[in-house]
């Protein structure tokens, strides 16, 4: 009995130690399971993070490629813009030059039109003068035909139209005749329409002429008649029709 009584404490101690061991083992198992679950969760989280990181890395690579592509496209567009800007500037310079040339051409055209207008006016005046000369020539021809019958034997200078200040030759060029319209300083008789200067060498004679009133002059010892057949004025030009006959005839 004593021996059994002495074993109780040992048995209790062993039981207590076993209980403690079981408790520690249970706690260990529980903590291990809990830790394992946590570790598995962490592993899954890490795997998820790695997967997300890879996806982000792929996305980042894709974005980088897209960015590089956009940069290349931007560079191309910038080159095109610079080229277009250069062309536009060149076109504007050409337009400015063309506009300046057009303005100069318009000015030249206006000047040319003014010159053409002046020339047209002068041409019209010349045509009018020519027409007047033709009329005078026709009139003169008619009168000349009459004079030819009447004065041909004594006609020294045929009827000739001369302008004021123009020199006319008579007697084979040895006598010069110059007519002017009369003025107050000429001191000609009333009704005179022209003053005539007859020049032979150093000799000079002045005659005041009236239409239909011949004036006589002496040449080489003979007397002749200077006749004013008609006078006309066209603008500022004075013209006279004169002829010279021997003294046996006067104006018809």
VEXTOR-730811 format. One record per residue: x, y, z of N, C-alpha, C in turn. Coordinates in steps of 0.02 Angstrom, whole numbers, padded with zeros to 5 digits, always signed. Example, Ala and Ser with C-alpha at 12.3 -4.5 7.8 and 13.67 -1.06 7.14 Angstrom:
+00660-00284+00390+00615-00225+00390+00660-00165+00390/+00642-00112+00354+00684-00053+00357+00645+00002+00394/
***
This chain:
+00042-00060+00000+00000+00000+00000+00043+00062+00000/+00098+00057+00044+00144+00115+00047+00176+00126-00021/+00193+00069-00051+00226+00076-00116+00179+00107-00166/+00115+00091-00163+00066+00119-00209+00055+00191-00193/+00054+00208-00128+00044+00277-00108+00103+00319-00132/+00161+00292-00136+00219+00330-00159+00220+00340-00235/+00182+00300-00269+00181+00305-00343+00132+00359-00368/+00083+00377-00326+00031+00425-00347+00060+00491-00368/+00107+00520-00330+00134+00583-00351+00170+00578-00417/+00206+00520-00423+00243+00512-00486+00196+00507-00544/+00142+00467-00533+00092+00459-00586+00060+00526-00603/+00043+00564-00549+00013+00631-00559+00060+00676-00598/+00125+00671-00579+00174+00714-00612+00179+00696-00686/+00179+00628-00696+00184+00606-00766+00123+00629-00804/+00065+00622-00771+00002+00643-00805+00003+00718-00820/+00029+00755-00770+00032+00829-00779+00078+00846-00836/+00135+00811-00837+00183+00825-00892+00153+00806-00959/+00116+00750-00959+00084+00730-01021+00033+00780-01043/-00006+00805-00992-00056+00855-01009-00024+00919-01038/+00031+00936-01005+00066+00996-01031+00091+00983-01101/+00119+00922-01111+00144+00906-01178+00089+00906-01229/+00030+00875-01209-00027+00875-01255-00050+00946-01271/-00050+00987-01217-00073+01057-01227-00026+01093-01273/+00039+01085-01262+00088+01118-01305+00083+01093-01376/+00074+01024-01382+00069+00996-01449+00007+01021-01485/-00049+01024-01445-00111+01050-01475-00103+01122-01497/-00074+01159-01450-00063+01230-01467-00019+01236-01528/+00033+01195-01531+00080+01197-01588+00045+01180-01652/+00004+01126-01646-00033+01106-01706-00080+01160-01730/-00116+01187-01680-00163+01242-01697-00126+01300-01729/-00070+01322-01697-00032+01378-01723-00001+01362-01791/+00019+01298-01798+00050+01279-01862-00002+01282-01918/-00062+01256-01902-00115+01259-01953-00132+01331-01970/-00136+01372-01917-00152+01443-01927-00097+01477-01966/-00035+01462-01949+00022+01493-01985+00025+01470-02057/+00010+01405-02065+00011+01377-02132-00041+01411-02177/-00101+01421-02146-00154+01456-02183-00132+01527-02202/-00102+01560-02152-00077+01628-02165-00024+01627-02219/+00023+01577-02213+00076+01573-02263+00048+01560-02332/-00003+01516-02334-00035+01502-02399-00067+01565-02427/-00101+01603-02382-00133+01665-02404-00080+01715-02430/-00024+01719-02392+00029+01764-02414+00057+01743-02481/+00067+01675-02487+00093+01650-02551+00046+01668-02609/-00019+01659-02595-00068+01677-02647-00066+01752-02663/-00060+01793-02608-00056+01865-02618+00006+01883-02658/+00063+01850-02639+00126+01864-02675+00119+01844-02749/+00088+01785-02760+00078+01762-02828+00034+01811-02867/-00019+01833-02832-00064+01882-02864-00026+01947-02880/+00014+01969-02830+00053+02030-02841+00102+02021-02898/+00135+01962-02901+00182+01948-02956+00146+01948-03023/+00086+01916-03023+00047+01915-03085+00027+01986-03105/+00004+02025-03054-00014+02095-03068+00046+02136-03091/+00103+02120-03057+00164+02156-03076+00184+02140-03148/+00178+02076-03168+00194+02057-03236+00146+02090-03286/+00080+02091-03265+00031+02123-03309+00046+02197-03316/+00065+02228-03259+00082+02300-03261+00145+02311-03302/+00193+02264-03295+00255+02270-03334+00240+02264-03409/+00197+02215-03426+00177+02208-03496+00141+02270-03520/+00097+02295-03477+00059+02355-03495+00106+02415-03504/+00155+02418-03458+00204+02472-03461+00244+02468-03526/+00264+02405-03545+00300+02396-03608+00257+02416-03667/+00193+02397-03664+00147+02415-03717+00139+02491-03722/+00133+02523-03663+00126+02596-03662+00189+02630-03688/+00248+02601-03671+00310+02629-03695+00313+02624-03771/+00293+02565-03797+00292+02557-03869+00244+02606-03903/+00185+02613-03870+00136+02660-03897+00163+02731-03895/+00198+02748-03839+00226+02815-03833+00280+02826-03886/+00322+02776-03897+00374+02782-03948+00343+02791-04018/+00288+02753-04030+00253+02759-04094+00224+02829-04102/+00194+02855-04046+00166+02922-04049+00221+02974-04059/+00278+02964-04026+00333+03011-04035+00357+03011-04108/+00361+02950-04136+00381+02946-04207+00330+02981-04252/+00266+02969-04238+00213+03002-04278+00216+03077-04268/+00228+03099-04205+00232+03171-04192+00291+03202-04229/+00348+03164-04228+00407+03188-04264+00392+03195-04339/+00356+03145-04367+00337+03148-04437+00290+03207-04451/+00241+03216-04406+00195+03271-04415+00230+03338-04408/+00278+03342-04362+00315+03404-04353+00355+03420-04416/+00386+03368-04446+00423+03378-04509+00376+03402-04564/+00316+03370-04568+00267+03391-04618+00245+03463-04605/+00236+03480-04541+00215+03548-04524+00267+03599-04545/+00331+03582-04530+00385+03628-04550+00388+03635-04626/+00379+03578-04661+00380+03580-04734+00323+03622-04761/+00262+03612-04731+00204+03651-04753+00213+03725-04736/+00242+03738-04677+00254+03808-04657+00303+03841-04706/+00355+03803-04725+00404+03830-04773+00371+03843-04840/+00329+03795-04863+00294+03805-04927+00247+03864-04924/+00212+03871-04867+00165+03926-04859+00203+03993-04860/+00260+03996-04825+00300+04057-04825+00324+04073-04896/+00347+04020-04930+00370+04030-05000+00313+04054-05044/+00254+04023-05034+00195+04044-05073+00176+04116-05058/+00180+04135-04994+00163+04204-04976+00212+04253-05007/+00278+04234-05006+00327+04277-05038+00314+04285-05113/+00296+04227-05145+00280+04230-05216+00218+04272-05228/+00168+04265-05183+00107+04305-05191+00122+04379-05185/+00165+04396-05136+00184+04466-05126+00219+04492-05188/+00267+04450-05213+00303+04471-05274+00257+04477-05333/+00211+04427-05339+00163+04428-05395+00117+04488-05390/+00095+04503-05327+00051+04561-05317+00087+04625-05336/+00152+04629-05317+00191+04689-05334+00199+04694-05409/+00215+04637-05442+00222+04637-05515+00156+04655-05548/+00100+04628-05520+00034+04644-05548+00019+04718-05541/+00036+04746-05482+00024+04817-05472+00066+04859-05521/+00130+04839-05530+00172+04875-05579+00143+04867-05650/+00120+04806-05665+00091+04794-05731+00029+04836-05742/-00013+04843-05689-00073+04884-05695-00055+04957-05705/-00003+04980-05669+00019+05049-05678+00045+05060-05749/+00086+05010-05773+00110+05015-05842+00053+05014-05892/+00002+04972-05876-00056+04969-05921-00093+05035-05922/-00102+05066-05863-00135+05131-05861-00095+05183-05899/-00028+05180-05889+00015+05228-05926+00010+05216-06001/+00010+05151-06019+00004+05134-06090-00063+05157-06118/-00116+05148-06078-00182+05171-06101-00182+05246-06111/-00150+05282-06063-00147+05355-06071-00108+05374-06133/-00052+05338-06144-00012+05352-06204-00052+05336-06268/-00087+05279-06265-00128+05260-06323-00182+05312-06335/-00211+05337-06280-00263+05388-06287-00233+05451-06320/-00172+05470-06296-00140+05529-06326-00125+05516-06400/-00097+05456-06414-00080+05440-06483-00142+05437-06526/-00197+05411-06496-00260+05409-06534-00284+05479-06550/-00277+05524-06500-00296+05594-06512-00253+05625-06566/-00187+05611-06562-00142+05638-06613-00158+05608-06681/-00172+05542-06681-00189+05509-06744-00252+05538-06774/-00302+05548-06731-00364+05577-06755-00352+05647-06785/-00307+05685-06749-00291+05752-06775-00255+05747-06842/-00209+05698-06847-00173+05689-06910-00220+05667-06966/-00266+05621-06947-00314+05599-06998-00358+05657-07021/-00377+05698-06971-00418+05757-06989-00378+05804-07033/-00313+05812-07016-00270+05855-07056-00261+05826-07126/-00252+05760-07129-00245+05727-07194-00308+05736-07235/-00365+05727-07201-00428+05736-07236-00435+05807-07262/-00413+05854-07218-00416+05924-07239-00369+05937-07297/-00309+05904-07294-00261+05911-07349-00289+05882-07414/-00323+05826-07407-00353+05796-07466-00406+05841-07497/-00445+05872-07451-00496+05919-07476-00462+05978-07510/-00408+06003-07475-00371+06059-07505-00340+06040-07572/-00314+05978-07574-00282+05955-07636-00334+05950-07692/-00392+05925-07673-00445+05919-07723-00467+05988-07747/-00475+06034-07698-00495+06103-07716-00441+06136-07758/-00377+06125-07735-00322+06154-07771-00317+06126-07842/-00330+06061-07848-00327+06029-07914-00380+06059-07960/-00439+06070-07932-00492+06100-07972-00472+06171-07994/-00445+06209-07945-00426+06277-07962-00366+06277-08009/-00321+06228-07997-00263+06223-08039-00282+06208-08112/-00331+06166-08120-00354+06150-08187-00380+06212-08222/-00415+06254-08182-00440+06317-08211-00382+06364-08227/-00334+06369-08178-00277+06412-08190-00235+06388-08248/-00232+06323-08256-00191+06295-08309-00213+06320-08377/-00278+06325-08385-00304+06350-08448-00294+06425-08455/-00302+06460-08397-00299+06532-08400-00229+06560-08395/-00188+06529-08351-00123+06560-08335-00063+06518-08355/-00075+06461-08384-00019+06415-08399+00039+06450-08434/+00028+06492-08484+00085+06522-08519+00126+06568-08474/+00094+06598-08421+00130+06647-08379+00136+06624-08307/+00123+06559-08292+00126+06534-08223+00198+06516-08206/+00227+06554-08159+00296+06542-08138+00298+06491-08080/+00255+06501-08031+00250+06454-07975+00178+06429-07971/+00169+06365-07980+00102+06337-07977+00072+06347-07907/+00005+06347-07903-00027+06355-07837+00001+06303-07788/+00026+06327-07732+00061+06285-07683+00037+06302-07612/+00021+06250-07573+00003+06260-07503+00067+06260-07460/+00075+06312-07419+00133+06318-07375+00108+06334-07305/+00145+06309-07256+00128+06323-07186+00166+06384-07162/+00141+06414-07109+00174+06473-07081+00245+06455-07060/+00294+06494-07085+00364+06483-07069+00398+06434-07116/+00361+06403-07161+00390+06355-07207+00420+06392-07267/+00477+06367-07290+00512+06398-07347+00492+06364-07412/+00472+06405-07462+00454+06380-07528+00503+06407-07579/+00523+06365-07627+00572+06384-07677+00537+06403-07743/+00563+06456-07774+00538+06477-07840+00598+06493-07885/+00583+06496-07952+00636+06511-08000+00694+06462-07993/+00677+06398-07994+00726+06344-07989+00767+06347-07925/+00737+06372-07871+00769+06373-07805+00810+06434-07791/+00814+06481-07837+00856+06540-07825+00820+06593-07784/+00753+06587-07777+00714+06633-07737+00678+06594-07681/+00687+06618-07619+00656+06586-07562+00596+06627-07540/+00540+06593-07527+00479+06627-07505+00458+06598-07437/+00450+06643-07389+00428+06622-07322+00368+06665-07302/+00313+06632-07280+00253+06667-07260+00240+06658-07186/+00212+06710-07155+00191+06708-07085+00122+06740-07080/+00086+06723-07028+00024+06759-07016+00042+06829-06991/+00000+06877-07008+00016+06947-06992+00009+06961-06918/+00046+07012-06896+00042+07036-06827+00047+07112-06829/+00038+07144-06772+00039+07217-06769+00106+07246-06789/+00160+07209-06772+00227+07236-06786+00244+07236-06861/+00204+07199-06902+00219+07196-06974+00199+07260-07010/+00153+07298-06979+00129+07362-07008+00103+07353-07079/+00063+07300-07088+00032+07288-07153-00035+07324-07158/-00058+07335-07219-00121+07368-07229-00179+07325-07202/-00232+07357-07188-00291+07323-07160-00316+07270-07209/-00334+07213-07183-00359+07159-07225-00305+07110-07244/-00241+07123-07230-00187+07077-07246-00191+07017-07199/-00184+06958-07228-00187+06897-07188-00120+06862-07182/-00071+06883-07223-00005+06851-07221+00047+06902-07241/+00107+06893-07211+00164+06934-07231+00215+06886-07262/+00240+06904-07321+00285+06860-07358+00353+06894-07364/+00405+06852-07355+00474+06876-07363+00504+06840-07423/+00527+06881-07471+00560+06854-07531+00635+06864-07522/+00672+06808-07522+00743+06811-07505+00784+06784-07564/+00832+06826-07585+00878+06806-07638+00947+06829-07617/+00986+06781-07592+01053+06799-07567+01045+06845-07507/+01077+06904-07512+01073+06952-07458+01012+06997-07464/+00977+06995-07520+00918+07037-07530+00857+07006-07497/+00816+07048-07466+00756+07024-07432+00701+07076-07441/+00643+07053-07466+00588+07099-07478+00526+07073-07442/+00489+07119-07412+00428+07100-07376+00367+07123-07415/+00318+07076-07420+00254+07091-07453+00197+07073-07406/+00148+07116-07402+00088+07102-07363+00035+07076-07412/+00008+07016-07397-00036+06983-07444-00108+06982-07419/-00153+06994-07468-00225+06987-07456-00252+06941-07509/-00302+06902-07490-00330+06855-07537-00359+06891-07598/-00338+06870-07658-00364+06900-07719-00332+06966-07737/-00282+06988-07698-00248+07052-07711-00174+07038-07722/-00153+07027-07784-00083+07010-07796-00036+07068-07780/+00025+07050-07757+00077+07100-07743+00134+07088-07792/+00159+07143-07821+00212+07136-07871+00281+07140-07838/+00329+07108-07868+00399+07111-07846+00443+07103-07908/+00504+07123-07902+00552+07122-07958+00603+07067-07947/+00613+07029-08001+00663+06976-07997+00701+06975-08063/+00767+06985-08058+00810+06987-08118+00784+07037-08169/+00764+07095-08144+00743+07149-08188+00673+07142-08215/+00638+07089-08198+00570+07080-08222+00521+07083-08164/+00461+07106-08177+00409+07111-08125+00364+07051-08127/+00350+07025-08067+00305+06967-08060+00254+06982-08007/+00202+06941-08007+00148+06950-07958+00145+06889-07911/+00146+06903-07845+00137+06851-07795+00065+06853-07771/+00029+06800-07783-00042+06797-07768-00056+06752-07708/-00100+06774-07663-00126+06733-07609-00195+06709-07630/-00198+06645-07647-00261+06617-07670-00309+06604-07613/-00282+06576-07558-00326+06557-07502-00284+06548-07439/-00315+06556-07381-00281+06543-07318-00327+06503-07272/-00297+06459-07233-00336+06418-07186-00299+06411-07121/-00338+06400-07067-00308+06388-07002-00337+06323-06973/-00293+06276-06955-00313+06213-06924-00278+06207-06857/-00317+06220-06804-00288+06222-06738-00242+06281-06732/-00177+06269-06719-00129+06323-06714-00088+06331-06779/-00105+06291-06830-00068+06293-06892-00102+06337-06944/-00064+06384-06972-00090+06427-07026-00059+06403-07092/-00102+06397-07142-00079+06374-07207-00105+06422-07262/-00062+06431-07313-00078+06479-07365-00066+06447-07433/-00109+06463-07481-00101+06439-07549-00079+06499-07592/-00019+06495-07620+00009+06551-07659+00029+06527-07728/+00036+06575-07773+00063+06560-07840+00092+06624-07867/+00136+06618-07917+00170+06676-07948+00157+06675-08023/+00139+06734-08048+00127+06740-08120+00168+06798-08147/+00172+06800-08213+00204+06857-08246+00156+06916-08239/+00178+06978-08250+00136+07036-08238+00078+07044-08286/+00073+07004-08336+00018+07011-08383-00048+06985-08356/-00045+06944-08301-00106+06916-08273-00109+06930-08198/-00167+06938-08175-00179+06945-08103-00225+06889-08082/-00249+06894-08021-00294+06841-07997-00358+06844-08035/-00388+06786-08052-00450+06785-08091-00508+06809-08048/
***
